Amino acid sequence: MKTTLLASSALSLLLAQGAGALEVKLAHSSQAALSSELHMAAWAFKNYLQDFGTDMTVAIFPNNQLGQEREVYEAMQLGSGADCAISGTAILGNFDARLGVVDLPYLWADYDHVHRVLDGPVGDQLADGLREAGFEVLAWLDSWGYRNVATKTPIASADDLKGLKIRTIPTDTYVQTINAMGANATPMAFGEIYTAMETGVLDGLEHSAALVQANKFNEVAGNYTLTRHLFGPVAFVCSTAFMGRLNEEQKAQVMAAADFARDLERALAPAREQEALDALAAEGMTITEIDTQPLQDATRPVQDKIAASIGATDILEQIRAAAPE
């Protein structure tokens, strides 16, 4: 009888705690696969927070379940939909133009270069800009590899890109970059890519090997050319409205969980990039190295032009100065 009463009391306590738990709604655009850097970061955040937090749970909404990326962020500004989201920085450039500087072509030398910059004063400047737009940056993450071009037809040299309809993120930086490379940039929401490739609306897309594999784009594009034209960092953000609802203990828990997700996601980046390339090759995708110098030369003016147009020339110079010699 005593044991039964104790068990009943414990169960009641657990139910009461669960009923009062704060649910964090976390959105991203990729498949719910740990081969995706977006989902890995979300998964790590969720598990850390639920293991060490006292009164929070996390509901992950992958694969654009709450809308396309820009729609998710616009809803977050209004205090609806997701509380937090993980995405490439490029889409957030729609809310603070200066952030577009981190997505310029052939800008980043390596992972360490990215970390030195975004974990320092430049990252703080960019976070301040997003805060004014209604977003709090919890962490800067890595793309799992450089963005390359996946196409239906083989690419043997930079000239073979000319005229191809290549899907890219609907931001000015990416559009100018792909056009400068000689292709025909075709902005399109992430969730529409697969069907557009199937139906011939697109000739190809540009993305990291990890995202190509996670979203099975190799099923509709048999060739992957290592242009390494862009390395777009990833941002883990929550709405300022959501963060404002948290008490100090909850904020500390959320930040600790984001730090854990960042460290794990970054540590895996180099290996996951190579694993994804190996997996794509094993699945029959043709991986091709080309001379990228013509592409670097063609896109260098894009760096200066876009940085000037978004008021980020000073940030561009800081990024260049931080590059390894």
VMD Tcl script that draws the C-alpha trace (Angstrom):
set ca {
  {0.00 0.00 0.00}
  {2.80 2.38 0.95}
  {4.68 1.51 -2.26}
  {1.55 2.14 -4.31}
  {1.06 5.56 -2.74}
  {4.68 6.52 -3.37}
  {4.48 5.42 -6.99}
  {1.23 7.31 -7.43}
  {2.74 10.46 -5.95}
  {5.82 10.20 -8.17}
  {3.67 9.76 -11.26}
  {1.54 12.76 -10.33}
  {4.68 14.85 -9.90}
  {6.02 13.80 -13.29}
  {2.71 14.59 -14.98}
  {2.60 17.98 -13.32}
  {6.13 18.76 -14.48}
  {5.31 17.63 -18.02}
  {2.16 19.72 -18.12}
  {4.12 22.82 -17.16}
  {7.04 22.18 -19.49}
  {7.89 24.90 -22.00}
  {7.98 23.56 -25.55}
  {10.54 25.08 -27.91}
  {9.45 24.86 -31.54}
  {12.54 24.53 -33.74}
  {12.29 24.60 -37.54}
  {14.65 23.82 -40.40}
  {14.34 23.08 -44.11}
  {16.19 19.79 -44.44}
  {15.16 16.17 -44.09}
  {15.05 14.66 -40.60}
  {18.38 12.89 -41.15}
  {21.53 13.16 -39.06}
  {23.47 13.36 -42.33}
  {22.17 16.95 -42.55}
  {23.99 19.62 -40.56}
  {20.68 21.37 -39.91}
  {19.02 18.33 -38.39}
  {22.14 17.25 -36.50}
  {22.30 20.65 -34.81}
  {18.58 20.53 -34.01}
  {18.90 16.99 -32.65}
  {21.90 17.89 -30.47}
  {20.12 20.98 -29.13}
  {16.99 18.99 -28.32}
  {18.79 16.16 -26.56}
  {21.06 18.42 -24.54}
  {18.21 20.66 -23.44}
  {15.95 17.77 -22.50}
  {18.74 15.96 -20.65}
  {19.99 18.97 -18.68}
  {17.13 21.48 -18.76}
  {14.55 21.39 -16.01}
  {11.35 22.53 -17.67}
  {11.79 22.59 -21.45}
  {11.09 20.20 -24.30}
  {11.93 20.66 -27.98}
  {9.72 19.89 -30.96}
  {11.69 19.76 -34.22}
  {9.88 20.66 -37.43}
  {12.10 19.54 -40.36}
  {11.51 19.60 -44.09}
  {9.75 22.99 -44.22}
  {6.83 21.71 -42.13}
  {6.18 25.24 -40.85}
  {6.71 26.88 -44.24}
  {9.58 27.85 -46.49}
  {12.56 29.40 -44.71}
  {11.71 33.04 -45.35}
  {8.09 32.44 -44.32}
  {9.28 30.85 -41.08}
  {11.44 33.86 -40.23}
  {8.71 36.34 -41.12}
  {6.32 34.48 -38.82}
  {8.93 34.49 -36.05}
  {9.13 38.27 -36.33}
  {5.40 38.36 -35.64}
  {5.70 35.99 -32.70}
  {4.03 33.03 -34.38}
  {5.08 29.65 -35.78}
  {8.57 28.57 -34.77}
  {10.42 29.89 -31.75}
  {13.81 29.10 -33.25}
  {15.20 28.12 -36.63}
  {18.41 26.84 -38.17}
  {19.33 27.81 -41.72}
  {22.06 29.05 -43.96}
  {22.93 32.68 -43.36}
  {21.97 33.65 -46.90}
  {18.23 33.64 -46.26}
  {18.71 35.84 -43.19}
  {20.31 38.44 -45.43}
  {16.75 39.38 -46.34}
  {16.35 40.74 -42.80}
  {19.78 42.38 -42.39}
  {21.55 43.07 -45.66}
  {25.03 43.31 -44.07}
  {24.87 39.61 -43.21}
  {25.22 38.90 -46.92}
  {28.94 39.59 -46.65}
  {29.57 36.11 -45.18}
  {28.09 34.47 -48.27}
  {30.34 36.09 -50.85}
  {31.98 33.77 -53.40}
  {35.42 32.30 -52.79}
  {35.66 34.22 -49.50}
  {36.57 31.59 -46.90}
  {39.91 29.81 -46.92}
  {38.96 27.01 -44.51}
  {36.85 26.14 -41.47}
  {39.25 27.81 -39.04}
  {38.97 31.05 -41.00}
  {35.18 30.97 -40.61}
  {35.40 30.29 -36.87}
  {37.96 33.03 -36.19}
  {35.75 35.59 -37.85}
  {32.29 34.60 -36.64}
  {33.37 33.88 -33.07}
  {34.93 37.35 -32.87}
  {33.94 41.00 -33.33}
  {32.57 40.46 -36.84}
  {30.18 37.80 -35.59}
  {29.08 40.13 -32.79}
  {28.42 42.94 -35.28}
  {26.31 40.69 -37.46}
  {24.39 39.35 -34.46}
  {23.60 42.91 -33.42}
  {22.08 43.57 -36.84}
  {19.87 40.50 -36.64}
  {18.78 41.44 -33.13}
  {17.39 44.70 -34.51}
  {15.37 42.60 -36.98}
  {13.90 40.50 -34.18}
  {16.30 37.55 -34.05}
  {18.77 36.45 -31.40}
  {21.80 34.52 -32.69}
  {22.45 31.56 -30.41}
  {25.34 30.15 -32.44}
  {27.14 30.30 -35.76}
  {27.49 26.83 -37.26}
  {29.28 25.33 -40.25}
  {27.96 24.17 -43.53}
  {29.16 20.61 -43.90}
  {31.31 21.48 -46.85}
  {31.58 23.99 -49.63}
  {28.74 24.50 -52.06}
  {29.31 22.79 -55.39}
  {27.21 22.29 -58.51}
  {25.01 19.22 -59.07}
  {23.78 18.84 -62.65}
  {22.12 16.40 -65.00}
  {24.91 16.78 -67.57}
  {28.68 16.41 -66.95}
  {30.80 19.51 -66.27}
  {34.40 19.18 -67.45}
  {35.40 22.86 -67.20}
  {34.05 26.23 -66.11}
  {32.84 26.83 -69.66}
  {30.36 23.96 -69.37}
  {28.36 25.92 -66.81}
  {27.37 28.54 -69.36}
  {23.63 28.87 -69.82}
  {22.64 26.11 -67.38}
  {19.62 26.85 -65.20}
  {21.05 26.39 -61.72}
  {18.85 26.68 -58.65}
  {20.20 28.94 -55.98}
  {18.99 30.64 -52.82}
  {16.74 33.61 -53.63}
  {19.19 36.27 -52.49}
  {21.09 38.80 -54.57}
  {24.52 37.50 -53.54}
  {23.89 33.96 -54.72}
  {22.16 35.09 -57.90}
  {25.04 37.39 -58.86}
  {27.58 34.68 -58.04}
  {25.96 32.00 -60.18}
  {25.43 34.43 -63.04}
  {29.07 35.58 -62.83}
  {30.10 31.92 -63.10}
  {28.32 31.85 -66.46}
  {25.22 29.90 -65.45}
  {21.63 31.14 -65.41}
  {20.79 31.60 -61.73}
  {17.29 30.36 -60.92}
  {16.13 31.38 -57.43}
  {13.75 28.87 -55.90}
  {12.54 27.75 -52.48}
  {14.40 24.74 -51.12}
  {11.32 22.56 -50.94}
  {10.67 22.95 -54.68}
  {14.07 21.77 -55.94}
  {13.49 18.04 -56.31}
  {10.34 18.39 -58.40}
  {11.88 21.14 -60.53}
  {14.81 18.87 -61.33}
  {12.47 16.00 -62.17}
  {10.36 18.11 -64.51}
  {13.24 19.84 -66.29}
  {12.58 23.30 -64.90}
  {16.17 23.16 -63.60}
  {19.40 21.85 -65.13}
  {21.05 21.70 -61.74}
  {21.44 23.11 -58.26}
  {24.26 24.26 -56.03}
  {24.67 22.96 -52.51}
  {26.98 21.06 -50.18}
  {27.51 17.34 -50.68}
  {25.94 16.62 -47.28}
  {22.71 18.39 -48.23}
  {22.67 16.77 -51.67}
  {22.95 13.36 -50.04}
  {20.52 14.03 -47.18}
  {17.84 15.25 -49.58}
  {18.55 12.62 -52.26}
  {19.19 15.17 -54.98}
  {21.58 12.67 -56.56}
  {18.46 10.85 -57.72}
  {17.70 13.74 -60.09}
  {21.25 14.99 -60.80}
  {23.95 12.49 -61.71}
  {26.97 14.82 -61.71}
  {28.62 16.75 -58.88}
  {31.30 19.26 -59.83}
  {33.62 20.58 -57.12}
  {33.44 24.29 -57.87}
  {33.74 25.19 -54.15}
  {32.30 28.58 -55.04}
  {30.54 29.35 -51.78}
  {30.82 28.41 -48.15}
  {27.72 29.74 -46.48}
  {27.82 29.55 -42.69}
  {24.75 28.41 -40.78}
  {22.90 30.44 -38.17}
  {20.99 29.11 -35.18}
  {18.57 31.84 -34.15}
  {15.54 32.31 -31.93}
  {13.08 35.16 -32.02}
  {13.78 37.96 -29.57}
  {10.15 37.61 -28.47}
  {10.75 33.98 -27.49}
  {13.99 34.75 -25.68}
  {12.21 37.54 -23.82}
  {9.74 35.03 -22.39}
  {12.49 32.96 -20.77}
  {13.74 33.46 -17.25}
  {17.48 33.70 -16.63}
  {17.85 30.00 -15.85}
  {16.03 29.02 -19.02}
  {18.13 31.41 -21.12}
  {21.31 29.88 -19.72}
  {20.04 26.39 -20.52}
  {19.10 27.37 -24.08}
  {22.48 28.99 -24.68}
  {24.33 25.99 -23.23}
  {22.35 23.66 -25.50}
  {23.13 25.84 -28.53}
  {26.83 25.86 -27.63}
  {26.78 22.07 -27.41}
  {25.04 21.81 -30.78}
  {27.57 24.21 -32.32}
  {30.60 22.36 -31.02}
  {29.31 18.97 -32.13}
  {28.16 20.18 -35.53}
  {31.48 21.94 -36.21}
  {33.56 18.97 -35.09}
  {31.76 16.73 -37.55}
  {31.95 19.11 -40.52}
  {35.19 18.04 -42.28}
  {34.51 14.33 -41.87}
  {30.87 14.64 -42.91}
  {31.84 16.54 -46.04}
  {34.15 13.72 -47.13}
  {31.69 11.03 -46.05}
  {28.98 12.67 -48.14}
  {31.23 12.84 -51.20}
  {32.18 9.18 -50.76}
  {28.54 8.18 -50.30}
  {27.41 10.08 -53.39}
  {30.13 8.41 -55.44}
  {29.15 4.99 -54.07}
  {25.54 5.68 -55.06}
  {26.63 6.33 -58.63}
  {27.04 10.09 -58.75}
  {30.01 11.28 -60.80}
  {32.30 13.57 -58.75}
  {34.46 15.88 -60.87}
  {37.31 18.25 -60.00}
  {37.77 21.25 -62.29}
  {40.09 24.24 -62.45}
  {38.26 26.89 -60.42}
  {40.64 29.78 -61.11}
  {38.47 31.15 -63.97}
  {35.51 31.12 -61.60}
  {37.48 32.85 -58.84}
  {38.56 35.54 -61.28}
  {35.03 36.00 -62.61}
  {33.48 36.35 -59.16}
  {36.09 38.52 -57.40}
  {34.34 41.73 -58.54}
  {31.13 40.36 -57.03}
  {32.74 40.47 -53.58}
  {33.57 44.17 -53.82}
  {30.34 45.17 -55.55}
  {28.00 43.45 -53.13}
  {29.93 44.44 -50.02}
  {29.72 48.07 -51.10}
  {26.02 47.84 -51.93}
  {25.10 46.44 -48.49}
  {27.38 48.73 -46.51}
  {29.72 45.93 -45.49}
  {33.03 46.87 -47.13}
  {34.58 47.23 -43.66}
  {33.46 43.73 -42.70}
  {34.76 42.29 -45.97}
  {38.18 43.78 -45.25}
  {38.17 42.26 -41.75}
  {37.32 38.85 -43.18}
  {40.06 39.09 -45.80}
  {42.56 40.22 -43.16}
  {41.75 37.18 -41.01}
  {42.52 34.72 -43.82}
  {45.61 32.52 -43.37}
  {48.67 33.70 -45.25}
}
mol new
graphics top color blue
foreach p $ca { graphics top sphere $p radius 0.5 }
foreach p [lrange $ca 0 end-1] q [lrange $ca 1 end] { graphics top cylinder $p $q radius 0.2 }
display resetview
